[in-house]
Amino acid sequence: MSLLASKSPLYATGKSLGLLFLFLLTGLFLDSFYFYEVTKYAQWYANIAMFIVTAIVFIKVSKRSKEQMITAIFIAIIGEHLFSLVLGMYTYRLGNVPHYVPPGHALVYISVLYFSKASSIIKFRSKIEVVFSIFIFIYALVFLIVKNDVFGFAMTIATLFILKNKPRERLFYLTMYITVAFLEIVGTTYKCWWWPSTAWGVIDFLPSHNPPSGISLFYFLLDLGSLWLYKQRHKLAWSRMKNIRKIRIQKQFVSN
C-alpha cells in the first residue's frame, strides 16, 4: 500500500515518522558515548547504517523527492560545517561533523514531507495542526520552567508566529519541529553532540538547555534552501503549478 494514498492515518504515520523515529533511536545509539565504550569504531557503524537506510529510501521515493534529498544533503554539508565547526553553535562527540549527519538531514526531511502529504493525514490536517501546536507550546513551556530554556522558548514562539500566516506549510513545519525535538533529545542523551548553556555560547542573556527546545527553527533554513534550489532548477514547472493552484482557488471562491 502506498504511503501517500493510504486511507489509514496510523499506517501513514507508522510508515513515515514511526520508522524514522525507530531508526533514530537505534542508529544514533551506534555513535553514542555508551557504544564507544564497546568499540572505538562506533561512529563508523553509525555512518554505514545511515548510508544503507538512506540508499533504500532514495531508491523508493519519486524522482522529484530524489532531487530534494540530494539538495538537502548538499545544503546540510555546508550548514553543518558552518554552524558546528566555524561558528561553534554545537559540538559533536569527536569534534567533527559525522558523515551520517548530512544524509540524516535528508532522511528527516523526506520522512516529514511524505507524512504531511499523505492523503489520510491531510484529511485530518486542521485537527492535527491544533494538537501539534498545543503540544509544541507545552513542550517549550516545560523546558522554559524546568530547564530555564529561554533561548529554546523564544525560538518556539518565533516558529509558531511565523507559521500562523503560512497555512500551506504549517503541518510540514509543525511536524518537523516535533521530529527535530525527538532527534535532539535522543542525540544529546546518547552524547552524540551537545549544546552550550547559552544561545550558541555567545549570547549570555539567553540561557539555553541541551538541547534547546525550539532548535528546529534552524532546520527550516535547510527546508527553505532545498525548496529554493528546486524552484531555480524547475522554474517553468513551478510557475505552471502556481497558476494551476491560483485557478483552483478562484474556482472555489466563485462556487462559494
C-alpha positions as a Python dict, from the first residue, in 0.01 Angstrom:
ca = {
    (1, 'M'): (0, 0, 0),
    (2, 'S'): (128, 345, -95),
    (3, 'L'): (204, 574, 197),
    (4, 'L'): (67, 882, 20),
    (5, 'A'): (-253, 706, -91),
    (6, 'S'): (-313, 524, 237),
    (7, 'K'): (-656, 576, 393),
    (8, 'S'): (-526, 498, 739),
    (9, 'P'): (-354, 782, 930),
    (10, 'L'): (-197, 524, 1163),
    (11, 'Y'): (-44, 341, 868),
    (12, 'A'): (85, 664, 713),
    (13, 'T'): (231, 780, 1045),
    (14, 'G'): (392, 446, 1119),
    (15, 'K'): (548, 408, 774),
    (16, 'S'): (693, 760, 777),
    (17, 'L'): (756, 904, 1124),
    (18, 'G'): (732, 570, 1307),
    (19, 'L'): (1010, 408, 1105),
    (20, 'L'): (1215, 728, 1119),
    (21, 'F'): (1191, 754, 1500),
    (22, 'L'): (1281, 387, 1537),
    (23, 'F'): (1586, 430, 1316),
    (24, 'L'): (1696, 743, 1503),
    (25, 'L'): (1679, 554, 1832),
    (26, 'T'): (1893, 266, 1703),
    (27, 'G'): (2113, 448, 1451),
    (28, 'L'): (2225, 726, 1686),
    (29, 'F'): (2299, 471, 1956),
    (30, 'L'): (2577, 340, 1730),
    (31, 'D'): (2752, 677, 1766),
    (32, 'S'): (2671, 714, 2134),
    (33, 'F'): (2919, 755, 2417),
    (34, 'Y'): (2790, 424, 2553),
    (35, 'F'): (2858, 225, 2235),
    (36, 'Y'): (3200, 390, 2207),
    (37, 'E'): (3293, 206, 2526),
    (38, 'V'): (3237, -117, 2332),
    (39, 'T'): (3428, -18, 2015),
    (40, 'K'): (3629, 284, 1909),
    (41, 'Y'): (3478, 250, 1560),
    (42, 'A'): (3130, 336, 1690),
    (43, 'Q'): (3082, 632, 1456),
    (44, 'W'): (3167, 424, 1150),
    (45, 'Y'): (2890, 181, 1240),
    (46, 'A'): (2651, 476, 1254),
    (47, 'N'): (2780, 603, 918),
    (48, 'I'): (2729, 265, 750),
    (49, 'A'): (2378, 225, 894),
    (50, 'M'): (2279, 573, 775),
    (51, 'F'): (2418, 519, 423),
    (52, 'I'): (2230, 191, 386),
    (53, 'V'): (1895, 326, 509),
    (54, 'T'): (1927, 649, 307),
    (55, 'A'): (2008, 449, -7),
    (56, 'I'): (1700, 229, 44),
    (57, 'V'): (1475, 532, 91),
    (58, 'F'): (1636, 710, -206),
    (59, 'I'): (1557, 416, -434),
    (60, 'K'): (1192, 405, -328),
    (61, 'V'): (1097, 775, -348),
    (62, 'S'): (990, 970, -656),
    (63, 'K'): (1226, 1144, -897),
    (64, 'R'): (1138, 1484, -752),
    (65, 'S'): (1199, 1356, -398),
    (66, 'K'): (1536, 1215, -503),
    (67, 'E'): (1643, 1560, -621),
    (68, 'Q'): (1520, 1717, -297),
    (69, 'M'): (1715, 1462, -92),
    (70, 'I'): (2034, 1534, -286),
    (71, 'T'): (1980, 1908, -240),
    (72, 'A'): (1918, 1862, 133),
    (73, 'I'): (2244, 1666, 170),
    (74, 'F'): (2437, 1934, -19),
    (75, 'I'): (2296, 2217, 195),
    (76, 'A'): (2344, 2015, 516),
    (77, 'I'): (2714, 1961, 441),
    (78, 'I'): (2768, 2336, 411),
    (79, 'G'): (2541, 2424, 703),
    (80, 'E'): (2682, 2168, 945),
    (81, 'H'): (3042, 2272, 884),
    (82, 'L'): (2949, 2640, 916),
    (83, 'F'): (2729, 2612, 1227),
    (84, 'S'): (2929, 2348, 1414),
    (85, 'L'): (3296, 2381, 1314),
    (86, 'V'): (3316, 2751, 1222),
    (87, 'L'): (3058, 2919, 1449),
    (88, 'G'): (3066, 2660, 1728),
    (89, 'M'): (2688, 2662, 1779),
    (90, 'Y'): (2705, 2297, 1892),
    (91, 'T'): (2973, 2028, 1920),
    (92, 'Y'): (2978, 1666, 1805),
    (93, 'R'): (3129, 1395, 2021),
    (94, 'L'): (3454, 1367, 1823),
    (95, 'G'): (3473, 1738, 1736),
    (96, 'N'): (3394, 1668, 1370),
    (97, 'V'): (3085, 1656, 1150),
    (98, 'P'): (2999, 1284, 1131),
    (99, 'H'): (2943, 1150, 780),
    (100, 'Y'): (2596, 1028, 877),
    (101, 'V'): (2467, 1375, 960),
    (102, 'P'): (2406, 1525, 608),
    (103, 'P'): (2215, 1220, 477),
    (104, 'G'): (2037, 1215, 813),
    (105, 'H'): (1902, 1563, 737),
    (106, 'A'): (1772, 1437, 402),
    (107, 'L'): (1609, 1137, 569),
    (108, 'V'): (1431, 1356, 824),
    (109, 'Y'): (1323, 1598, 551),
    (110, 'I'): (1173, 1334, 321),
    (111, 'S'): (1003, 1144, 605),
    (112, 'V'): (830, 1457, 733),
    (113, 'L'): (740, 1557, 376),
    (114, 'Y'): (575, 1223, 298),
    (115, 'F'): (387, 1227, 630),
    (116, 'S'): (247, 1574, 568),
    (117, 'K'): (149, 1486, 208),
    (118, 'A'): (-30, 1159, 289),
    (119, 'S'): (-398, 1180, 193),
    (120, 'S'): (-510, 1023, 522),
    (121, 'I'): (-314, 1286, 717),
    (122, 'I'): (-439, 1575, 504),
    (123, 'K'): (-795, 1464, 575),
    (124, 'F'): (-744, 1548, 945),
    (125, 'R'): (-499, 1830, 880),
    (126, 'S'): (-671, 2103, 1084),
    (127, 'K'): (-714, 1885, 1392),
    (128, 'I'): (-354, 1759, 1371),
    (129, 'E'): (-222, 2114, 1344),
    (130, 'V'): (-412, 2218, 1657),
    (131, 'V'): (-287, 1916, 1855),
    (132, 'F'): (72, 1966, 1736),
    (133, 'S'): (65, 2340, 1815),
    (134, 'I'): (-62, 2280, 2169),
    (135, 'F'): (193, 2006, 2225),
    (136, 'I'): (478, 2223, 2098),
    (137, 'F'): (382, 2518, 2318),
    (138, 'I'): (353, 2297, 2629),
    (139, 'Y'): (681, 2123, 2543),
    (140, 'A'): (869, 2453, 2514),
    (141, 'L'): (699, 2595, 2824),
    (142, 'V'): (807, 2294, 3032),
    (143, 'F'): (1165, 2336, 2909),
    (144, 'L'): (1146, 2706, 2997),
    (145, 'I'): (1018, 2646, 3351),
    (146, 'V'): (1212, 2331, 3439),
    (147, 'K'): (1534, 2384, 3239),
    (148, 'N'): (1541, 2766, 3213),
    (149, 'D'): (1550, 2726, 2834),
    (150, 'V'): (1483, 3089, 2739),
    (151, 'F'): (1659, 3050, 2403),
    (152, 'G'): (1450, 2749, 2303),
    (153, 'F'): (1125, 2908, 2414),
    (154, 'A'): (1199, 3225, 2217),
    (155, 'M'): (1265, 3022, 1901),
    (156, 'T'): (946, 2821, 1957),
    (157, 'I'): (733, 3135, 1985),
    (158, 'A'): (901, 3271, 1671),
    (159, 'T'): (824, 2945, 1489),
    (160, 'L'): (456, 2945, 1588),
    (161, 'F'): (425, 3314, 1497),
    (162, 'I'): (576, 3257, 1152),
    (163, 'L'): (353, 2956, 1083),
    (164, 'K'): (39, 3149, 1181),
    (165, 'N'): (32, 3307, 833),
    (166, 'K'): (158, 3002, 639),
    (167, 'P'): (-135, 2760, 616),
    (168, 'R'): (8, 2552, 330),
    (169, 'E'): (339, 2487, 507),
    (170, 'R'): (207, 2472, 863),
    (171, 'L'): (160, 2096, 900),
    (172, 'F'): (500, 2022, 750),
    (173, 'Y'): (687, 2258, 983),
    (174, 'L'): (492, 2163, 1296),
    (175, 'T'): (578, 1801, 1220),
    (176, 'M'): (939, 1900, 1157),
    (177, 'Y'): (952, 2073, 1497),
    (178, 'I'): (835, 1760, 1680),
    (179, 'T'): (1066, 1535, 1478),
    (180, 'V'): (1367, 1755, 1545),
    (181, 'A'): (1277, 1774, 1916),
    (182, 'F'): (1280, 1393, 1930),
    (183, 'L'): (1604, 1377, 1731),
    (184, 'E'): (1778, 1630, 1955),
    (185, 'I'): (1668, 1464, 2279),
    (186, 'V'): (1792, 1125, 2155),
    (187, 'G'): (2120, 1265, 2023),
    (188, 'T'): (2208, 1465, 2334),
    (189, 'T'): (2100, 1182, 2565),
    (190, 'Y'): (2336, 948, 2378),
    (191, 'K'): (2601, 1226, 2398),
    (192, 'C'): (2646, 1224, 2021),
    (193, 'W'): (2656, 1605, 2041),
    (194, 'W'): (2579, 1882, 2289),
    (195, 'W'): (2470, 2246, 2302),
    (196, 'P'): (2622, 2524, 2517),
    (197, 'S'): (2442, 2666, 2822),
    (198, 'T'): (2363, 2995, 2648),
    (199, 'A'): (2247, 3075, 2294),
    (200, 'W'): (2533, 2945, 2076),
    (201, 'G'): (2766, 3004, 2371),
    (202, 'V'): (2775, 3371, 2274),
    (203, 'I'): (2455, 3547, 2387),
    (204, 'D'): (2478, 3531, 2766),
    (205, 'F'): (2135, 3682, 2838),
    (206, 'L'): (1966, 3389, 2657),
    (207, 'P'): (2008, 3077, 2875),
    (208, 'S'): (1975, 2754, 2680),
    (209, 'H'): (1920, 2387, 2756),
    (210, 'N'): (2097, 2089, 2600),
    (211, 'P'): (1917, 2069, 2360),
    (212, 'P'): (1721, 2396, 2323),
    (213, 'S'): (1354, 2318, 2261),
    (214, 'G'): (1299, 2532, 1951),
    (215, 'I'): (1615, 2450, 1758),
    (216, 'S'): (1406, 2323, 1467),
    (217, 'L'): (1382, 2688, 1361),
    (218, 'F'): (1726, 2639, 1202),
    (219, 'Y'): (1614, 2323, 1026),
    (220, 'F'): (1370, 2544, 841),
    (221, 'L'): (1667, 2704, 668),
    (222, 'L'): (1756, 2364, 523),
    (223, 'D'): (1399, 2311, 405),
    (224, 'L'): (1370, 2658, 255),
    (225, 'G'): (1709, 2619, 87),
    (226, 'S'): (1611, 2287, -67),
    (227, 'L'): (1285, 2433, -196),
    (228, 'W'): (1456, 2744, -337),
    (229, 'L'): (1713, 2538, -528),
    (230, 'Y'): (1439, 2314, -664),
    (231, 'K'): (1246, 2620, -785),
    (232, 'Q'): (1556, 2755, -960),
    (233, 'R'): (1610, 2429, -1146),
    (234, 'H'): (1243, 2392, -1244),
    (235, 'K'): (1116, 2748, -1292),
    (236, 'L'): (873, 2659, -1571),
    (237, 'A'): (715, 2365, -1386),
    (238, 'W'): (693, 2566, -1064),
    (239, 'S'): (526, 2859, -1246),
    (240, 'R'): (276, 2619, -1405),
    (241, 'M'): (193, 2468, -1067),
    (242, 'K'): (135, 2813, -913),
    (243, 'N'): (-103, 2906, -1199),
    (244, 'I'): (-298, 2582, -1154),
    (245, 'R'): (-326, 2648, -781),
    (246, 'K'): (-444, 3004, -846),
    (247, 'I'): (-715, 2879, -1085),
    (248, 'R'): (-835, 2626, -827),
    (249, 'I'): (-860, 2896, -559),
    (250, 'Q'): (-1056, 3122, -795),
    (251, 'K'): (-1299, 2838, -880),
    (252, 'Q'): (-1354, 2767, -510),
    (253, 'F'): (-1418, 3136, -445),
    (254, 'V'): (-1674, 3158, -728),
    (255, 'S'): (-1851, 2839, -619),
    (256, 'N'): (-1881, 2969, -261),
}
